[in-house]
Structures are given as structure tokens and as C-alpha cells.
């Protein structure tokens, strides 16, 4: 078998002295691993977040197979001096690597992640990060319903998310049990809205609640440390 | 047919980084051929190292003395600490002969993928060391990788309250490097951290 695709490096683990097992998020083949021969030249290529053109070869699709990778963009090079963006890159890569099933194409998530990598180079990337995690939840089958209030049916003034159903709740509908609901930052609904550090923290809290509850805890896994440090590191 | 003792020697040699079964056999044959000149001195040296090797309580360096020779050297500057990931990095910096301060070896880097957190590294030891002695500068000589720089930022955050200057190694064009052959990442980092040319003269 032989196929070509574009992908993003999610992880690279040394395999012996001269090889590494590299996992990519590819556009048409989803999360896919393969072996690559390492050298000094591949060191930059194997940094997480690197956007590559990938050629996978294996006898059977279930085999580990071999990668031939060509870098299209080494994302991390422009982020090394920016701690929060670097943490977001690590958090995004390790989350996908942890929760996404093998060999299952998620072109929408792929595009959102690629968009996030582009946005990370700019100062305002926080909105893209939360949107990316919401998209990840949707692709995993646990999408949030932000279309209307679960209690009153109204479509405006949505302020909360129900932790039980993942459905939006308006200010009016949630006034009696606001402390039990998760705050819904305005930028998730209104894409033009400014993102304050408080909003970003609320957004991360919202997605981490559902990721932990539906994607991680059922398989006894924990939130990646980079993702934990990302939410802890926001000074509000 | 190879005797079991020689076979055992080959198997151990094959586990050394850079060697495999074939080169293990070659090395074993070479050692046996030069028994007095190589095999016995090597066995003695390995035995001596095994008996005396220890990790320095101050910096984490491997030496036969504790504190290590670097930490014992009175000519070294106590006010500068260079933070590195591994012993190999300390040896690489020592080879340059350019650094005359003290070292601190972390023992790795933070890694979300491998599940290595701050408690797995000697970061707390570094912070205690900074508070204990009069350190003026910390040089973060960590690899220019996502993990290396994430660790550097984490250390910087932890040392924010300590009154100490924190510097990091420059990233850019290596000596003898030709721009045409450099990868895009190195080039863009070099461009981003360009400096005034007049400062160099």
C-alpha cells in the first residue's frame, strides 16, 4: 500500500537509535503512525506541529509502515519564544494524539487544527484554540448544542452550557441555577467578540469539562499536562 | 561456534549505543585479539567506574567524586549557573572551554507526550540552589525543541520572583552554515533574533 497526504506531526518517539515512530494527523487518513529513519536533518521535521507532505508505505494497511516526510512548514520555529502559544501547540497535539481513533479521517478537525497552527503565530490565537477543542468534541460525537436555549428555546442571550446535556442555556432560562451551569464565553457564539483572559479561561474550562467527562475518563486517561498548564498559566 | 562467554560479551557490546550485533562481534574480536592492550585495561576501567561513579549532589553531573570536579573547582564563577538537560550537554559545553560558571542538570525536559512533569525533573533543586547561593545569572542552555523551550519558559516562570538575570542560548545559523541549505525553521528563528551588526564589532 502506498498513499500520499498532507499532515501535522503529533508526536515522535525514538525507536532504537536510528528510527522514530511518528504519528501524524493527516487530512484524508486521520491519525496515522509510521516509522521514519532519523538523522540530524530530520530533527526539525519531527518537532510537533510541523506541517508535512507525507508518503506512507506498508504491505498492509494495519502495518506500522514507513513514512517519507517533506516539511512544508516548521510551525514551532516561530513559537519558541512564546510560552503560551508553545503550550497551546503541545496541548493541541497531545490531545489529538490521545483521543482521536487511528485511521479515521476527520477533515474538518484537520482544517481547524491547521488554522489554529497559523493563528498561533499571531497574538490573538485564543479564540481559535477553544473553537478547535469544540470541533474536537463534535468530531468525537459529543458536540455542544449552541443553537438555542435548552430551557426557553430562545436563540439570543445564551450565557451558559448545561454540564449534563451540553446544550446552551440563556440568561433568563438559567437564572435559578446559574451556579450549576458552565459559563459560555461570548466569543464562542459571536465570533467578532473580543477574547479577554477570563473568557479564554472560561472557554478552556468548558471544553475540558466535556473532554474529561466523555473522551478521557471513560478510558481512564488524564488530561495532558500541557493542557493543564495552559489553563493554569492564564493570568486573569 | 562461539563459546557462551564470548557470546555474552558480544551481546553486551551490541547493546552499546552506535553498535549492533555485527559491530558487537567486531568489537569483541578486536578486544580478544588485543587482550593485554585493550581487554584487560577496559575491564579494569569499567570496574573502577562502576565502583566509584556517583551523581553530584549539587549539579547532577556524573563523576567519581561528589561534589564533582566542576563543582569543586574554586576558579569557577559561583554567580552564573548554566542549566542543561543531560550530562552530555554539560560535556559538550565543557568541550568549548568558553563557560567558566557552574552547571545544573535537569535530567530531561517537560514532555506532554511522554508524561514527564516538573516533579520528574530537578527543577526544585535549581530553585533552592538559586535562593541558597548568590546567583546573578541563569543561562538556560536547553535544546531548541518544543519540549526544551517549554521547560525553559516553565523555569523562567518559577524563577520570576528571584532577583536573577535569566538568559537563553541564541538560535540561528550554525558556524559554517550556508543559508541555502538551512531548514526554514532555523532560518526564520535566526531572522527573528537578528542583532545589530555594529554591536558585534
Interface residues (C-beta under 8 A of the other chain):
Chain A: X11 X13 X17 X41 X43 X44 X45 X47 X48 X49 X71 X73 X74 X76 X77 X78 X79 X80 X81 X83 X86 X87 X89 X90 X91 X93 X94 X97 X224 X225 X226 X227 X229 X233
Chain B: X17 X18 X110 X112 X113 X114 X115 X117 X144 X145 X146 X149 X150 X153 X154 X156 X157 X171 X183 X184 X185 X186 X188 X189 X192
